[in-house]
Amino acid sequence: MATFEVFFYCMNEAIIVEILGIYDIGGSMVIHTFGAFFGLSVALFYQSEEAIEDKSKLNAGNYLSDLVSMVGTLFLFAYWPSFNGALGSGSGMQRAIINTYLSIACSVTASIVISKFVHGGKLNMEIVLNASLSGGVAVGSAADIITSPFGAMITGFITGSISAIGFAFISSFVKKHLKLHDTCGVLNLHGIPGVIGGLISAIVAYRVGDTFGDSIHDVYHFTKERTPQEQAGYQLAGLGITLGIAIFTGLATGYITSRPMFMPPPEESLFDDKHHWANCVIEHEELHELKNQMEAASKAEPEAQRLRPSIN
């Protein structure tokens, strides 16, 4: 699957960036949108509703796993700006870093607000861990072009709200009606924010002439015959092409890799690492069972001593 995905990813990037001249410095379309919808399309061929329901109790986090996951979220919060601004230079790189921080900060605020609203004033770890980062995805396509803090902040807040609502409601709807179990919520963290990022890039391209004036071609690197309005149309076209290639190639890849010759994972291994790893959970269960046996033996010993005189 990874081999197919890398090939089709490069093909999509060559088409929309090299040929059409799409501007996507942070990869909102090229990376996040493509990867999310490719993966979801592949996953359609690996669904077993009965097995998923049987294993549903294993498909859950706990206090420790959520705490460790929060460490990952904090690292992503800190390093996402460098990801969006890596291909920039000079003041463009500076704008990309600042806009990404502003957008993520607002998506964090939105995710907390939505979580408290839909969960009776309490925080939901799945929403906070994931939706809080969606602002970094959405602002990526135009991270170095947005010149107003308001633009980055409203992008982050809107995207964070939509992503949080997705984790709260859309995931269960997709699982129930489309029979698609999105185990890591890529639709809500990468797919939908990536699409929003593509739309934002078109809006910014349409209005960029008001900000950069005659130096617009130094920003977008497209031919001088193309107007900002035409570039906006190309940005939308790039988003549509990315979705089409991702879904079509994902379906093809899912069909091929799910054939028996590739030995797809058995249903009994769903959400359970013990088939592949000698992990501490198994050892803990064995120790817990041994502890129960020892406690049972210690309780039985006084009873045996009490009955021994009467037996003699």
Sequence and secondary structure as in RCSB ss.txt:
>XXXX:A:sequence
MATFEVFFYCMNEAIIVEILGIYDIGGSMVIHTFGAFFGLSVALFYQSEEAIEDKSKLNAGNYLSDLVSMVGTLF
LFAYWPSFNGALGSGSGMQRAIINTYLSIACSVTASIVISKFVHGGKLNMEIVLNASLSGGVAVGSAADIITSPF
GAMITGFITGSISAIGFAFISSFVKKHLKLHDTCGVLNLHGIPGVIGGLISAIVAYRVGDTFGDSIHDVYHFTKE
RTPQEQAGYQLAGLGITLGIAIFTGLATGYITSRPMFMPPPEESLFDDKHHWANCVIEHEELHELKNQMEAASKA
EPEAQRLRPSIN
>XXXX:A:secstr
 HHHHHHHHHHHHIIIIIIS    TT IIIIIIHHHHHHHHHHGGG  HHHHHHTGGGS   HHHHHHHHHHHHH
HHHHHHHHHHTT  HHHHHHHHHHHHHHHHHHHHHHHHHHHHHTTT   HHHHHHHTTHHHHHTGGGTTT   HH
HHHHHHHHHHHHHHHIIIIIHHHHHHHS    TT HIIIIIHHHHHHHHHHHHHHHHHHHHHGGGHHHHH   TT
  HHHHHHHHHHHHHHHHHHHHHHHHHHHHHHTSGGG    GGGTT GGGT   HHHHHHHHHHHHHHHHHHHHH
HHHHHHHHHHH 
